Amino acid sequence: MQLIIDLPEAQLASALGAAFDRKMAFSDFVLDAIAKALPDDDGEDGPITVSTDILDELVTLSVEKARLVPSGEEFLLFDVCPRNSWLALSSGDRKQLGKRFRKAVEGGGLAVWVRRRSDNHAIYRRT
């Protein structure tokens, strides 16, 4: 889902600076800020986390989609993970998903980790 909002330039500049200082992609920074502002089930403020079962299911779905990437082509987890699920994850859950995905694709010989982009997203090459 896309969201379009008008921000005063000063707030936008501040948010961009904060994302840069934290070495985060701006979209990740915004999603993290929103997650922190929402209440948990217990009514306390804090990030929303997902269960291990949900992460396992996302790994399975992402691996299945990675199988469709042509051999030798580079891709990101973001490219093969269901978009709405990716956007709903906290940055911590994305890190956990990334670790599990890497273990699955490298362990299965499906892809190899190549490098990280400037926004710290891992780049894989389909084998």
Residue frames relative to the residue before (quaternion, step in Angstrom):
aa qw qx qy qz dx dy dz
M 1.0000 0.0000 0.0000 0.0000 0.00 0.00 0.00
Q 0.2571 -0.7518 0.5872 0.1545 3.54 -1.05 0.73
L 0.1235 -0.7661 0.6284 0.0550 3.52 -1.18 0.70
I 0.1066 -0.7833 0.6112 0.0383 3.54 -0.80 1.01
I 0.0557 0.7949 -0.5996 0.0742 3.56 -0.76 1.08
D 0.3640 -0.6874 0.5791 0.2441 3.54 -1.23 0.53
L 0.0654 -0.7879 0.6123 0.0068 3.56 -0.81 1.05
P 0.5092 -0.5923 0.5071 0.3643 3.55 -1.09 0.59
E 0.6153 -0.5945 0.3701 0.3620 3.59 -1.00 0.80
A 0.6375 0.5383 -0.3352 0.4376 3.59 0.98 -0.79
Q 0.6681 0.4833 -0.3046 0.4767 3.61 0.97 -0.81
L 0.6364 0.5223 -0.3252 0.4652 3.56 0.99 -0.80
A 0.6542 0.5067 -0.3111 0.4674 3.59 0.91 -0.90
S 0.6486 0.5175 -0.3112 0.4634 3.57 0.98 -0.85
A 0.6747 0.4914 -0.2904 0.4680 3.58 0.91 -0.91
L 0.6406 0.5143 -0.3244 0.4691 3.60 0.97 -0.81
G 0.6510 0.5151 -0.3057 0.4663 3.56 1.01 -0.85
A 0.6592 0.5037 -0.3098 0.4645 3.57 0.95 -0.85
A 0.6396 0.5111 -0.3247 0.4735 3.61 0.99 -0.79
F 0.6450 0.5175 -0.3128 0.4672 3.57 0.98 -0.85
D 0.6569 0.5190 -0.3051 0.4539 3.59 0.92 -0.92
R 0.7193 0.4157 -0.2385 0.5029 3.58 1.07 -0.72
K 0.3841 -0.7429 0.4572 0.3024 3.57 1.36 0.02
M 0.4485 0.6619 -0.4584 0.3881 3.54 0.97 0.98
A 0.5197 -0.5618 0.5244 0.3732 3.52 -1.24 0.47
F 0.5911 -0.6007 0.3920 0.3689 3.59 -0.99 0.77
S 0.6427 0.5229 -0.3338 0.4495 3.60 0.95 -0.82
D 0.6385 0.5118 -0.3259 0.4734 3.60 1.01 -0.76
F 0.6324 0.5399 -0.3247 0.4506 3.56 1.01 -0.84
V 0.6714 0.4928 -0.2961 0.4677 3.58 0.90 -0.95
L 0.6647 0.5006 -0.3090 0.4605 3.59 0.89 -0.91
D 0.6388 0.5195 -0.3189 0.4694 3.58 1.01 -0.81
A 0.6520 0.5111 -0.3140 0.4637 3.60 0.96 -0.85
I 0.6475 0.5029 -0.3194 0.4751 3.58 0.98 -0.79
A 0.6557 0.5180 -0.3145 0.4503 3.59 0.89 -0.93
K 0.6681 0.4992 -0.3010 0.4625 3.59 0.98 -0.82
A 0.6690 0.5084 -0.2980 0.4530 3.58 1.12 -0.58
L 0.6425 0.5246 -0.3256 0.4539 3.60 1.20 -0.43
P 0.4728 -0.6731 0.4796 0.3056 3.60 -1.04 0.68
D 0.4584 -0.6245 0.5528 0.3071 3.55 -1.27 0.56
D 0.7334 -0.3881 0.3102 0.4640 3.54 -1.31 -0.09
D 0.6998 0.4688 -0.2751 0.4635 3.59 1.08 -0.68
G 0.5821 -0.6188 0.3573 0.3881 3.59 1.29 0.14
E 0.5583 0.5903 -0.3898 0.4334 3.59 1.27 -0.09
D 0.4947 -0.6286 0.5009 0.3304 3.57 -1.14 0.58
G 0.3913 0.7045 -0.5374 0.2488 3.57 -1.11 0.67
P 0.6628 -0.5177 0.3572 0.4063 3.57 -1.27 0.26
I 0.4296 -0.6635 0.5502 0.2694 3.53 -1.22 0.61
T 0.0849 -0.7910 0.6044 0.0429 3.58 -0.84 0.94
V 0.3363 -0.7385 0.5515 0.1936 3.54 -1.20 0.53
S 0.5923 -0.5935 0.4175 0.3503 3.54 -1.23 0.47
T 0.6583 -0.4990 0.4024 0.3946 3.51 -1.35 0.35
D 0.6267 0.5520 -0.3365 0.4352 3.58 1.02 -0.80
I 0.6519 0.5031 -0.3165 0.4708 3.58 0.99 -0.81
L 0.6447 0.5055 -0.3246 0.4727 3.60 0.96 -0.81
D 0.6376 0.5233 -0.3295 0.4595 3.60 0.97 -0.81
E 0.6522 0.5081 -0.3101 0.4694 3.58 0.99 -0.83
L 0.6517 0.5054 -0.3123 0.4715 3.59 1.00 -0.79
V 0.6086 0.5287 -0.3517 0.4759 3.60 1.05 -0.69
T 0.6581 0.5167 -0.3089 0.4521 3.59 0.89 -0.94
L 0.6751 0.4850 -0.2919 0.4731 3.59 0.88 -0.93
S 0.6690 0.5051 -0.2977 0.4568 3.60 0.96 -0.86
V 0.6324 0.5155 -0.3278 0.4763 3.59 1.02 -0.77
E 0.6356 0.5269 -0.3307 0.4571 3.59 0.96 -0.84
K 0.6864 0.4617 -0.2888 0.4819 3.58 0.92 -0.84
A 0.6087 0.5543 -0.3510 0.4461 3.61 1.09 -0.65
R 0.5798 0.5866 -0.3675 0.4297 3.59 1.15 -0.56
L 0.6581 0.5186 -0.2978 0.4574 3.59 1.20 -0.53
V 0.5278 0.6132 -0.4186 0.4126 3.59 1.26 -0.24
P 0.4933 -0.6717 0.4575 0.3102 3.62 -0.82 0.91
S 0.5996 -0.5840 0.4208 0.3497 3.56 -1.10 0.77
G 0.7928 0.2865 -0.2380 0.4824 3.57 -0.95 0.93
E 0.6076 0.5645 -0.3549 0.4315 3.61 1.23 -0.31
E 0.3896 -0.7108 0.5414 0.2232 3.55 -1.12 0.78
F 0.0323 0.7918 -0.6079 0.0499 3.56 -1.13 0.72
L 0.3765 -0.6841 0.5777 0.2376 3.52 -1.39 0.27
L 0.6178 -0.5034 0.4325 0.4217 3.56 -1.23 0.34
F 0.5974 0.5835 -0.3412 0.4315 3.57 1.06 -0.83
D 0.6529 0.5365 -0.3086 0.4366 3.62 1.07 -0.73
V 0.7848 0.3392 -0.1622 0.4927 3.59 1.05 -0.70
C 0.5808 0.5624 -0.3757 0.4531 3.59 1.25 -0.17
P 0.5599 -0.5839 0.4420 0.3876 3.63 -0.98 0.68
R 0.5392 -0.6965 0.3805 0.2818 3.57 -0.63 1.21
N 0.6959 0.4729 -0.2917 0.4551 3.60 0.76 -0.98
S 0.6315 0.5228 -0.3314 0.4669 3.57 1.06 -0.73
W 0.6406 0.5322 -0.3227 0.4498 3.58 0.92 -0.91
L 0.6985 0.4839 -0.2740 0.4504 3.56 0.84 -0.98
A 0.6663 0.5100 -0.2991 0.4545 3.59 1.14 -0.57
L 0.5968 0.5964 -0.3591 0.3990 3.61 1.20 -0.40
S 0.4582 -0.6263 0.5465 0.3149 3.55 -1.19 0.60
S 0.6532 -0.5052 0.3632 0.4315 3.60 -1.19 0.29
G 0.6291 0.5352 -0.3340 0.4542 3.60 1.05 -0.68
D 0.6600 0.4894 -0.3020 0.4835 3.56 1.01 -0.82
R 0.6154 0.5359 -0.3467 0.4625 3.60 1.07 -0.66
K 0.6316 0.5209 -0.3320 0.4685 3.58 1.02 -0.76
Q 0.6551 0.5004 -0.3091 0.4743 3.58 0.95 -0.87
L 0.6341 0.5206 -0.3221 0.4724 3.57 1.00 -0.83
G 0.6563 0.5243 -0.3082 0.4467 3.57 0.93 -0.89
K 0.6474 0.5095 -0.3190 0.4686 3.60 0.96 -0.81
R 0.6764 0.4872 -0.2899 0.4701 3.57 0.93 -0.90
F 0.6419 0.5222 -0.3210 0.4605 3.58 1.00 -0.85
R 0.6544 0.5153 -0.3228 0.4494 3.60 0.87 -0.90
K 0.6504 0.5150 -0.3113 0.4636 3.57 0.93 -0.90
A 0.6711 0.5110 -0.2947 0.4490 3.58 0.96 -0.88
V 0.7334 0.4275 -0.2637 0.4581 3.61 0.77 -0.97
E 0.6727 0.4676 -0.3109 0.4818 3.59 1.00 -0.72
G 0.6499 0.5236 -0.3132 0.4531 3.58 1.01 -0.79
G 0.7241 0.4168 -0.2280 0.5000 3.56 1.11 -0.68
G 0.4717 -0.6975 0.4279 0.3284 3.59 1.28 0.00
L 0.4126 0.7373 -0.4456 0.2960 3.57 1.26 0.34
A 0.7948 -0.0508 0.0864 0.5985 3.59 1.01 -0.84
V 0.2612 -0.7331 0.6007 0.1831 3.54 -1.33 0.30
W 0.4962 -0.6204 0.5209 0.3125 3.52 -1.20 0.67
V 0.2377 -0.7981 0.5437 0.1047 3.59 -0.83 0.99
R 0.7363 -0.2828 0.2580 0.5580 3.58 0.69 -1.14
R 0.4463 -0.6409 0.5354 0.3216 3.54 -1.33 -0.10
R 0.4359 -0.6577 0.5457 0.2821 3.54 -1.16 0.67
S 0.7047 -0.4519 0.3344 0.4328 3.55 -1.30 0.12
D 0.6918 0.4384 -0.2805 0.5005 3.62 1.15 -0.52
N 0.5582 -0.6627 0.3324 0.3725 3.56 1.36 0.39
H 0.4517 0.6573 -0.4798 0.3657 3.62 1.17 0.32
A 0.4442 -0.7043 0.4943 0.2495 3.57 -0.93 0.94
I 0.2155 -0.7439 0.6203 0.1242 3.54 -1.10 0.81
Y 0.1439 -0.7824 0.6046 0.0403 3.54 -0.92 1.04
R 0.2185 -0.7305 0.6246 0.1691 3.56 -1.28 0.43
R 0.4255 -0.7036 0.5161 0.2398 3.54 -0.83 1.07
T 0.2936 -0.7666 0.5452 0.1702 3.60 -0.84 0.94
